[in-house]
Amino acid sequence: MTSKEIEKLALAVRKRIIKMAYECNNNVHLGGALSMVDILAVLYGDILCNIGGSYEERDKFILSKGHGALALFATLGEMGIIPEERLHTYLSDGSNLCAHPVMEPEIGIEASNGSLGQGISMAVGIALSAKRKKRDYQVYTIIGNGESDEGLVWEALASASHFQLDNFTLILDDNKFQNDGASETVMYYPNYKERLHAFGFDAAEIDGHNISEICKALRSRHTEKKPKAVVANTIKGYGISFMENDNSWHHNRLTQKNYEQAMRELEESIWR
């Protein structure tokens, strides 16, 4: 896809997130889903190879920041991977499309997770397996800045470096907030780029809403025997004026008024 096409995909994903959140008539993790939409649009529109191919051959994306699953479902829907009728089951009884990913490779969901840190650990294991089985696919994962408070995350990072996983890319969605508030008041990790470099990663820092910067960072070649990390500076609730940097939308329910305003803003693209 061209940059313009990826921007259109990101806009369509945001609209679908808002529509699915409203129609399910439930509290939904919205802020953190919206902050990573541009990253997902680049991954699925430009980076991931053979996404419709066999499980053993295709690139893998693991959403470790599992509470942002709505963004993944919406992206897979826009890519035609999750059927439309399945999307309408979001948060309904018995549906696998729930608050966190439930592994279903047939519709592009490569791993289940609940507790933070599980997804990145599985992603590192999949990348290690690919190395040992001499598979060519790449493994990508998105973690959150709140998730990075977990010790398990740093154990996984140390493992990726130790096993020289140059088929593994970590993306940190740093939207500066987490469930309990602003990250700097909870457990602040300044200089993520430097910390990741110290853990043996090739690390870059980018604007997580700039399509060109995201593409450039994810397209860059791996240094041999080194995993890659991209620290994406993002805005929680990005794209909806009343949600941006308002942590009350970490997990909240859309009223009809909220829904109509959000869709109107997206239609007018006033946030661009």
LINJO-V612896 format. One record per backbone hydrogen bond with DSSP energy under -0.5 kcal/mol. NH is the residue of the N-H (numbers start at 1). CO is the residue of the C=O. E is the energy in kcal/mol with one decimal. If there is no record, write none. Layout:
NH	CO	E
NH	CO	E
This chain:
6	2	-2.3
7	3	-2.3
8	4	-2.1
9	5	-2.1
10	6	-2.6
11	7	-2.2
12	8	-2.3
13	9	-2.5
14	10	-2.3
15	11	-2.2
16	12	-2.2
17	13	-2.6
18	14	-2.2
19	15	-2.5
20	16	-3.0
21	17	-2.5
22	18	-2.1
23	19	-2.6
24	20	-1.7
25	22	-1.1
26	21	-0.8
28	252	-2.9
30	28	-1.3
30	249	-0.8
31	249	-2.8
34	30	-2.6
35	31	-1.3
36	32	-0.6
36	33	-0.8
37	34	-0.9
40	36	-2.2
41	37	-2.7
42	38	-1.9
43	39	-2.5
44	40	-2.8
45	41	-2.0
46	42	-2.0
47	42	-1.5
47	43	-0.7
48	43	-3.0
53	50	-2.2
57	54	-1.1
58	54	-2.1
59	49	-2.2
60	138	-2.7
62	140	-2.8
63	61	-0.5
64	62	-1.2
64	142	-1.2
65	142	-1.8
66	64	-2.6
68	65	-2.1
69	66	-1.6
69	99	-0.6
71	68	-1.6
72	68	-0.9
73	69	-2.7
74	70	-2.5
75	71	-2.1
76	72	-2.8
77	73	-2.1
78	74	-2.4
79	75	-1.9
80	77	-1.4
81	76	-2.6
82	76	-1.4
83	81	-0.6
86	83	-0.8
87	83	-1.6
88	84	-1.2
89	86	-1.9
90	87	-1.5
91	97	-3.0
92	89	-2.6
95	92	-2.1
98	96	-1.6
98	100	-0.6
104	109	-2.5
107	104	-2.4
108	105	-1.8
109	104	-1.6
110	61	-0.6
110	108	-0.9
113	101	-1.6
118	115	-1.7
121	117	-1.3
122	118	-2.2
123	119	-2.6
124	120	-2.4
125	121	-1.9
126	122	-2.6
127	123	-2.3
128	124	-2.5
129	125	-2.5
130	126	-2.4
131	127	-1.9
132	128	-2.3
133	129	-2.3
134	131	-1.0
135	130	-3.0
139	167	-2.8
140	60	-2.7
141	169	-1.9
142	62	-1.3
143	171	-2.5
145	173	-1.3
148	144	-1.4
149	146	-1.7
150	147	-2.3
153	150	-0.8
154	150	-0.9
155	151	-1.9
156	152	-2.1
157	153	-2.2
158	154	-2.2
159	155	-2.0
160	156	-2.4
161	157	-2.0
162	158	-2.6
163	159	-2.7
164	161	-1.5
165	160	-2.3
166	164	-1.8
168	165	-1.3
169	139	-2.6
170	228	-3.0
171	141	-2.6
172	230	-2.7
173	143	-3.0
173	171	-0.7
174	172	-1.3
174	232	-2.4
175	173	-1.3
178	181	-2.4
181	178	-2.2
183	176	-2.2
185	182	-1.9
186	182	-0.7
186	183	-0.9
187	183	-1.6
190	188	-0.6
195	191	-2.3
196	192	-2.9
197	193	-2.3
198	194	-2.2
199	195	-1.2
200	197	-1.8
201	196	-2.1
202	227	-2.5
203	201	-0.7
204	229	-1.9
206	231	-2.8
208	206	-0.7
208	233	-2.2
210	207	-1.8
211	209	-0.8
214	210	-2.5
215	211	-2.7
216	212	-2.4
217	213	-2.3
218	214	-2.4
219	215	-2.3
220	216	-1.2
226	223	-2.1
228	168	-2.3
229	202	-3.1
230	170	-2.6
231	204	-3.2
232	172	-2.7
232	230	-0.8
233	206	-2.7
233	231	-0.7
234	174	-1.9
234	232	-0.7
236	175	-0.7
237	31	-2.5
238	235	-1.6
240	237	-1.8
241	239	-0.5
243	240	-1.7
244	240	-1.7
245	236	-2.3
246	243	-2.2
247	245	-0.7
249	246	-2.0
250	247	-1.8
252	28	-2.3
259	255	-2.8
260	256	-2.6
261	257	-2.2
262	258	-2.9
263	259	-2.6
264	260	-2.1
265	261	-2.5
266	262	-2.2
267	263	-2.6
268	264	-2.1
269	265	-1.1
270	265	-1.4
272	269	-1.4
